[in-house]
Amino acid sequence: MKRIKEREVDIEFVEQVIKEPLEVIDVKFGRKAAYRKLDGYYLIVVFEEQKDEIVIVTVLKVDDARLNRYGFNRIRF
């Protein structure tokens, strides 16, 4: 929650990315990253699936180029 507040991201946007991602990829330490375009930027949510819950690790606001560098393939330039 700390990064969500620091980066001024609405919690509803985070929930939307988790529920309706455009793409989900595997990242380090068994975590996953999902993204969605919201309000003129891409929101990446890095999370862990633990038993019956999803734990948010961090959130990032990025542009097209950074989204591609993070490894998402569905972005179209």
Buried (B, 14 or more C-beta within 10 A) or exposed (E): EEBBEEEEBEEEBBEBBBEEBBBBBEBEEEBBBBBBEBEEBBBBBBBEEEEEEEEBBBBBBBEEEBBBEBEBEEBEE
